[in-house]
Amino acid sequence: MYDKLIETLKTTNNPESLTLLNSLVLVIIGIVIMTLNILSLKKSATGFKQARIDIEASVKALIPPNSTWKLENGLTESIVKKYKITEAEHIVANLALLGKSNKEIANTLHKSVGTIEAQLKSVYQKTEAPGRFALIALASKSLIMD
């Protein structure tokens, strides 16, 4: 049926020559394509939600059970002093620890994404933390109750 439709569309130069059946098939194909796109978007949204749940679980697993540190605490003063983290780096790192993307941090602080990346890189180098999760582990270990 689709072959006939495609052949009809190729050979016709006049839209009036399309039959009612061919027009109906085109409408149905359009509806099917839109439905598949909607289903795909819903599946993607579910995937993103699951990924977020996985990330939150990973973050919780990094924090020792006897730590009093919470994500919203950000970097502790002892870490800031020990690693000589600047005020700007401290602010950026705290937002990163809250799960903000570099772009979100840049928009919040009215800075470029490149500046945010450079400040985070500096924090990672100073603390020898290879990324955000390592920084979370470092910060959470700084407030362990014995």
Secondary structure, DSSP 4 states (H G I P E B T S, - for coil): -HHHHHHHHHH-S-GGGS-HHHHHHHHHHHHHHHHHHHHHHHHHHHHHHHHHHHHHHHHHHHS-TTB---GGG-S-HHHHHHTT--HHHHHHHHHHHTT--HHHHHHHHT--HHHHHHHHHHHHHHHT--SHHHHHHHHHHTTB--
